[in-house]
């Protein structure tokens, strides 16, 4: 009886120790083998020369140097620039459209649940499905978009949206937006719902306009939601892979204009259909750079954005 | 207390006065709804038409419900196999995540032992590592373990990727539950496993649903890992299968749209039934509550 009383405290008894080990071990083993070990192996891979999937000699930082020289400098720089464009465009459009949709649902008197579900629907669709769907829609010969443009005589709509180097990346961004804009909208909406109604009531009684209430109360109190959306968009944009892969292929067609860093990383590791330029060392170097860049960017970003959050 | 609060909230919400900006905002909602539904309706509509008709008049409506494209997709290719594989992989991986996540979360939240904080930080580190970037080492590792081109390999990698987040959510949730409950069960003579299964599991059941959705949807929708790890068409998942299918039936748009619709259907049906749980699950971690 006395022993059982001891067990009632939160300190571990000898009897409990094996149980704790049994509870924690499965989760730890899986995380170590399939997440931590590969991540550290990636670091070491980037420091070796590679012959297909066979590891060669230790080469130090040579792989990183090769990325900064001809011919990889152009590929790498172009891919990085594309990721920056994706991030900036996605962030600007997604945040503003998401905010408008969130405020619209927040202010609805009826049908909040319904519109929330509609706005969020594309988020649950796989990017592969979304990409293939839009690839067919935007087909210049048989797609509904070009047919719509011809029928209503809208020449601006009748473009090779996915076939023109300057345009294709932005078309991909638009498709990404179609799929993802519901996410920030719902995160902002949740932020708005957590605002204490009394602040808004009090402002209304004091004669504030609805616009002023949004600008002076709702918007500033959304800072935490804003931080989350910004960080997730940053991570997502720099790991952009499925959309360009499905639509532009591993070589980032048209003319390499849709190549992203993740695509380059994949192409160097697993090759292209037409040429077998596989270089695991280079690919790993890109992986390491992406990992460090995204990690530091997300950490710095959340640090600075958190500082401007206000306590309710 | 909570009834009073919700009543007060309702009262306040009912008083949101109409402002000119609402015209613009509600217009935006309507435009968004059209933007969401028109492509999906177009996809479903085209799935009932044959390829030649789609080419000549892409925008026309289907003449009734013609299921021949679906029959083609379901009988000729390996579509049903792809769907089954996706189901097996997603369900198994999610089950492992929930099992490992609840057990580890319970241990971390309830027992004060020497390495508690260290293990908690270990899972935090796991949470920050994107598995995508370790693709090559994972590929070679799976090859050495004989798990390349196998559903088991895929299941283990997916489970490993989702476990750290699951451990976090469960630890946080269980910490907030009163410890008296499990202590009372212990005084009544329950073993540690009984405390977990009889007292804890029923209490954390709602969170299990959220974590389940949070883990399962990205696994079901994933494309990259099967693309790299699976070569054998009989082991492919649906998202990988759909790209194979697009290569095989590239010229038959009716079949392509039927394939896309079929691939999207399982999740869309679940979403229609459980939309609030989906929204909660997929934004878990990004929103509080």
Interface residues (C-beta under 8 A of the other chain):
Chain A: X4 X5 X7 X8 X9 X10 X11 X12 X15 X16 X17 X19 X20 X22 X23 X24 X26 X27 X28 X30 X31 X33 X34 X35 X36 X37 X38 X39 X41 X42 X45 X53 X100 X101 X103 X104 X105 X107 X108 X109 X113 X115 X116 X117 X118 X119 X120 X121 X122 X123 X124 X125 X126 X127 X128 X129 X132 X133 X134 X136 X137 X142 X143 X144 X147 X148 X151 X178 X183 X186 X187 X190 X191 X194 X197 X200 X201 X204 X209 X210 X211 X225 X228 X229 X232 X235 X239 X241 X242 X245 X246 X262 X265 X266 X269 X270 X280 X283 X284 X287 X290 X291 X294 X295
Chain B: X8 X9 X12 X13 X14 X15 X16 X17 X19 X21 X22 X25 X26 X28 X29 X32 X33 X35 X36 X37 X39 X42 X43 X54 X55 X57 X58 X59 X96 X99 X100 X101 X103 X104 X106 X107 X108 X110 X111 X112 X113 X119 X122 X123 X125 X126 X128 X129 X130 X131 X132 X133 X134 X135 X136 X137 X138 X139 X140 X141 X143 X156 X157 X159 X160 X161 X163 X164 X167 X179 X183 X186 X187 X189 X192 X193 X196 X217 X220 X221 X222 X223 X224 X228 X239 X242 X243 X246 X253 X256 X257 X260 X263 X264 X267 X268 X271 X275 X276 X278 X279 X282 X283 X286 X287 X288 X289
